[in-house]
Amino acid sequence: MQVSEAIESRRAIKQFDPEHELSVAEQDRLIELAMKSPTAFNLQHWRFVVVRDPAQRQAIREVAWDQSQVTDASMLVILCGRRDVWQQDAQRVWRGAPAEVREMMHGAIDAYYRDQPQVERDEVMRSCGIAGQTLMLAAREMGLDSCPMDGFDFDAVGRVINLPDNHVISFMVAIGKKAADVWPRPGQLGIDEVRFVDQF
């Protein structure tokens, strides 16, 4: 499947076939592809919580407006991000670069993030958003369907997955085989309404 075809055919699916299963290898492949997503300063803020335990899935569904895709999809991924990754992993993710590049990047990273909690959070959200779209397009290329989700109690889901204090949940993605066709796209803004050249 061409990337453009995956983009055109990707839809937010609400009804999944609960009998369809993905192997651990297939699930890992999807996460590995999502990990190719770009991140600011190569910090790789994202953390992917793949919820396999049926009881945990049910607990999440109970705080997610009882949405069936939480339990019926073949795979449920909670995209989280580590806010303070810049303090811990900057040396590690640049270890293969030339010494002068490492030194420059370490200084730039510290200057960008230090005492900037909003920047920390913004970068997590951007990184998770890009990774989530990559995950959904990779799933589509494999003939799968997906649904990005933010209709849930974030604090309650955080408790279910034992979210560390230095992490934040961005959104969830349900992946599997659709059980029903979706309606036609309900409406699309025109390019002239959303594309501006040089300025508004």
C-alpha positions as CSV (number, residue, x, y, z in Angstrom):
1,M,0.0,0.0,0.0
2,Q,1.3,3.4,-0.9
3,V,1.6,6.0,1.9
4,S,-0.9,8.2,0.1
5,E,-3.4,5.3,0.0
6,A,-3.0,4.6,3.7
7,I,-3.6,8.3,4.4
8,E,-6.7,8.4,2.2
9,S,-8.2,5.2,3.6
10,R,-7.4,5.7,7.3
11,R,-10.6,6.3,9.3
12,A,-11.4,6.4,13.0
13,I,-13.0,3.1,13.5
14,K,-15.4,2.7,16.5
15,Q,-16.4,-1.0,16.0
16,F,-13.8,-3.7,16.0
17,D,-13.9,-7.4,15.5
18,P,-13.2,-8.8,19.0
19,E,-12.2,-12.2,17.6
20,H,-9.4,-10.7,15.5
21,E,-6.0,-11.2,17.1
22,L,-2.5,-9.8,16.5
23,S,0.6,-11.7,17.4
24,V,3.1,-10.3,19.8
25,A,5.5,-10.0,16.8
26,E,3.0,-8.0,14.9
27,Q,2.3,-5.7,17.8
28,D,6.1,-5.3,18.4
29,R,6.5,-4.4,14.7
30,L,4.0,-1.7,14.9
31,I,5.7,-0.2,18.0
32,E,9.1,-0.4,16.2
33,L,7.7,1.5,13.3
34,A,6.2,4.1,15.6
35,M,9.7,4.5,17.2
36,K,11.0,5.7,13.8
37,S,9.0,8.9,14.4
38,P,11.0,12.1,14.8
39,T,11.4,13.8,18.2
40,A,12.9,17.1,19.3
41,F,16.6,16.7,19.9
42,N,16.2,12.9,19.3
43,L,15.1,12.6,22.9
44,Q,12.4,9.9,22.1
45,H,10.0,11.2,24.7
46,W,7.3,8.6,24.0
47,R,6.6,5.5,26.0
48,F,4.1,3.0,24.6
49,V,1.9,1.1,27.0
50,V,0.4,-1.9,25.2
51,V,-2.5,-3.1,27.3
52,R,-2.9,-6.8,26.9
53,D,-4.6,-7.8,30.1
54,P,-8.3,-8.2,29.6
55,A,-9.1,-7.0,33.1
56,Q,-7.0,-3.8,32.6
57,R,-8.8,-3.2,29.3
58,Q,-12.1,-3.5,31.0
59,A,-11.0,-1.1,33.8
60,I,-10.0,1.4,31.1
61,R,-13.3,1.0,29.3
62,E,-15.1,1.8,32.5
63,V,-13.4,5.2,32.6
64,A,-13.6,5.8,28.8
65,W,-17.3,6.4,28.3
66,D,-17.8,2.6,27.9
67,Q,-16.3,2.8,24.4
68,S,-16.2,-0.7,22.9
69,Q,-13.0,-0.2,21.0
70,V,-11.1,-0.3,24.3
71,T,-11.9,-3.9,24.8
72,D,-12.7,-5.1,21.3
73,A,-9.7,-3.9,19.4
74,S,-6.9,-6.4,18.8
75,M,-4.4,-3.9,20.3
76,L,-4.7,-1.0,22.7
77,V,-1.7,1.4,22.9
78,I,-1.6,4.3,25.4
79,L,0.9,6.9,24.2
80,C,2.6,8.4,27.1
81,G,5.6,10.7,27.3
82,R,8.4,11.2,29.8
83,R,8.6,14.9,30.6
84,D,12.1,14.9,32.1
85,V,13.7,12.7,29.5
86,W,16.0,15.6,28.6
87,Q,17.6,15.4,32.1
88,Q,18.2,11.6,31.9
89,D,18.9,10.5,28.3
90,A,20.5,13.4,26.4
91,Q,23.9,11.9,26.8
92,R,22.7,8.4,25.7
93,V,20.8,9.4,22.6
94,W,23.7,11.4,21.3
95,R,26.4,8.9,22.2
96,G,27.2,8.0,18.5
97,A,27.7,11.6,17.4
98,P,31.0,13.3,17.1
99,A,32.3,14.9,20.3
100,E,31.7,18.5,19.2
101,V,28.1,17.6,18.2
102,R,27.5,15.9,21.5
103,E,28.8,18.9,23.4
104,M,26.7,21.3,21.3
105,M,23.5,19.3,21.7
106,H,23.8,18.8,25.4
107,G,24.1,22.5,25.9
108,A,21.2,23.3,23.6
109,I,19.0,20.7,25.2
110,D,19.6,22.1,28.7
111,A,19.0,25.7,27.6
112,Y,15.8,24.7,25.8
113,Y,14.2,22.7,28.6
114,R,15.6,23.9,31.9
115,D,12.9,25.6,34.0
116,Q,10.4,25.3,31.1
117,P,7.7,22.8,32.3
118,Q,5.4,23.9,29.5
119,V,8.0,23.2,26.9
120,E,8.6,19.8,28.5
121,R,4.9,19.0,28.2
122,D,4.5,20.5,24.7
123,E,7.4,18.4,23.3
124,V,5.9,15.2,24.8
125,M,2.5,16.0,23.1
126,R,4.2,16.8,19.8
127,S,6.3,13.6,19.9
128,C,3.4,11.4,20.9
129,G,1.2,13.0,18.2
130,I,3.7,12.2,15.4
131,A,4.3,8.7,16.8
132,G,0.5,8.1,17.0
133,Q,0.0,9.0,13.4
134,T,2.9,6.9,12.4
135,L,1.4,4.0,14.3
136,M,-2.0,4.4,12.6
137,L,-0.5,4.6,9.1
138,A,1.7,1.6,9.8
139,A,-1.4,-0.3,10.9
140,R,-3.3,0.7,7.8
141,E,-0.4,-0.5,5.6
142,M,-0.8,-3.9,7.4
143,G,-4.4,-3.9,6.4
144,L,-5.6,-2.9,9.9
145,D,-7.8,-0.2,11.2
146,S,-7.4,2.2,14.1
147,C,-9.0,4.8,16.3
148,P,-7.2,7.6,18.1
149,M,-8.9,8.2,21.5
150,D,-8.9,11.0,24.1
151,G,-12.4,10.4,25.4
152,F,-11.4,9.0,28.8
153,D,-10.5,10.0,32.3
154,F,-6.7,10.6,32.1
155,D,-6.1,10.4,35.8
156,A,-8.1,7.1,36.1
157,V,-6.2,5.5,33.2
158,G,-3.0,6.7,34.7
159,R,-3.8,4.8,37.9
160,V,-4.7,1.7,35.9
161,I,-1.3,1.6,34.2
162,N,0.7,2.9,37.2
163,L,1.8,6.0,35.3
164,P,5.0,7.4,36.9
165,D,4.8,11.0,38.2
166,N,7.3,12.2,35.5
167,H,5.1,10.9,32.7
168,V,2.0,12.2,31.0
169,I,-0.6,10.5,28.9
170,S,-1.1,12.0,25.4
171,F,-3.9,9.7,23.9
172,M,-4.7,6.1,23.1
173,V,-4.8,4.2,19.8
174,A,-7.0,1.2,19.3
175,I,-5.9,-1.1,16.4
176,G,-7.6,-4.1,14.8
177,K,-10.0,-5.2,12.2
178,K,-13.2,-3.1,11.7
179,A,-16.5,-4.9,12.3
180,A,-18.6,-2.4,10.4
181,D,-18.2,0.1,7.6
182,V,-18.0,3.7,8.6
183,W,-20.1,6.3,7.0
184,P,-18.7,8.6,4.3
185,R,-16.4,11.4,5.6
186,P,-18.9,13.8,7.1
187,G,-17.3,17.0,5.9
188,Q,-13.9,18.4,4.9
189,L,-12.8,22.0,4.9
190,G,-11.5,23.2,1.6
191,I,-7.8,23.8,1.1
192,D,-8.4,27.6,0.6
193,E,-9.8,27.7,4.1
194,V,-6.9,26.1,5.8
195,R,-3.8,26.8,3.7
196,F,-2.3,30.3,3.9
197,V,0.8,31.5,2.0
198,D,3.3,33.5,4.0
199,Q,0.8,34.9,6.5
200,F,-2.8,35.0,7.5
